[in-house]
Amino acid sequence: MKGKRIIMRVFVCFGFLLAATSAQAQTYTTVVNSNTKTVTTTGPTATATTVMTSKSGNTATYTTTVTKNGGSGYQPMGNGGYSPMGR
């Protein structure tokens, strides 16, 4: 039982890390479902879902799927793209 708690804590930390490293100040929501063993983090432009796909003894396999939501997207150079000075 203790091992399951540690795994879920790792997933929660992953969700917070994803939110903390975003380039813009945006809202992210992380949902942990211990019954289905999934962690879902939803942001303005994408949703990341991690699912435990198999377990054998002390080894577990997880799959993370990232789905783009559309959103405005991050454009570090602005809407016009890169424009060198003088052009």
C-alpha positions as CSV (number, residue, x, y, z in Angstrom):
1,M,0.0,0.0,0.0
2,K,2.9,2.4,0.8
3,G,4.3,1.9,-2.7
4,K,1.0,3.0,-4.3
5,R,1.1,6.2,-2.3
6,I,4.6,7.0,-3.4
7,I,3.7,6.4,-7.1
8,M,0.7,8.7,-6.8
9,R,2.8,11.4,-5.1
10,V,5.3,11.2,-8.0
11,F,2.4,11.8,-10.5
12,V,1.1,14.7,-8.5
13,C,4.6,16.2,-8.4
14,F,4.8,15.7,-12.2
15,G,1.6,17.6,-12.6
16,F,2.9,20.5,-10.5
17,L,6.2,20.5,-12.3
18,L,4.4,20.7,-15.6
19,A,2.4,23.7,-14.4
20,A,5.4,25.4,-12.8
21,T,7.6,25.2,-15.9
22,S,5.0,26.8,-18.2
23,A,6.4,29.8,-20.1
24,Q,3.3,31.9,-19.4
25,A,1.3,32.4,-16.2
26,Q,-1.6,30.1,-17.0
27,T,-4.0,27.9,-15.0
28,Y,-3.5,24.2,-14.9
29,T,-5.7,21.6,-13.3
30,T,-4.4,18.2,-12.1
31,V,-6.7,15.3,-11.2
32,V,-5.4,12.1,-9.6
33,N,-7.7,9.1,-9.7
34,S,-6.4,6.3,-7.6
35,N,-9.2,3.9,-8.6
36,T,-8.2,4.0,-12.3
37,K,-4.6,4.8,-11.6
38,T,-4.5,7.9,-13.8
39,V,-3.2,11.4,-13.5
40,T,-4.6,14.1,-15.8
41,T,-3.2,17.6,-16.1
42,T,-5.2,20.0,-18.2
43,G,-4.0,23.4,-19.3
44,P,-5.1,26.0,-21.9
45,T,-3.3,24.4,-24.8
46,A,-2.9,20.7,-23.9
47,T,-4.0,17.8,-21.7
48,A,-1.5,15.2,-20.4
49,T,-2.8,11.9,-19.1
50,T,-0.6,9.3,-17.4
51,V,-2.1,5.7,-17.1
52,M,-0.6,2.6,-15.5
53,T,-0.8,0.2,-18.4
54,S,0.6,-2.9,-16.7
55,K,2.1,-4.2,-13.5
56,S,4.1,-7.4,-12.9
57,G,5.6,-7.9,-9.4
58,N,7.6,-4.8,-8.5
59,T,7.6,-3.4,-12.0
60,A,4.9,-1.1,-13.4
61,T,4.7,0.4,-16.8
62,Y,3.1,3.9,-17.4
63,T,2.0,5.6,-20.6
64,T,1.7,9.4,-20.9
65,T,-0.4,10.8,-23.7
66,V,-0.4,14.6,-24.5
67,T,-3.3,15.9,-26.5
68,K,-3.3,19.4,-27.9
69,N,-6.5,21.4,-27.1
70,G,-6.1,24.0,-29.8
71,G,-5.6,27.1,-27.7
72,S,-3.8,30.2,-28.8
73,G,-0.4,28.6,-28.4
74,Y,2.8,30.3,-27.1
75,Q,4.5,32.5,-29.7
76,P,7.7,33.9,-28.2
77,M,8.4,36.1,-31.2
78,G,4.8,37.5,-31.3
79,N,2.2,37.0,-34.0
80,G,4.5,38.3,-36.8
81,G,7.3,35.9,-36.1
82,Y,11.0,36.8,-36.2
83,S,11.9,40.1,-37.7
84,P,15.5,41.2,-37.7
85,M,16.3,44.8,-37.0
86,G,16.3,47.0,-40.1
87,R,14.0,44.8,-42.1
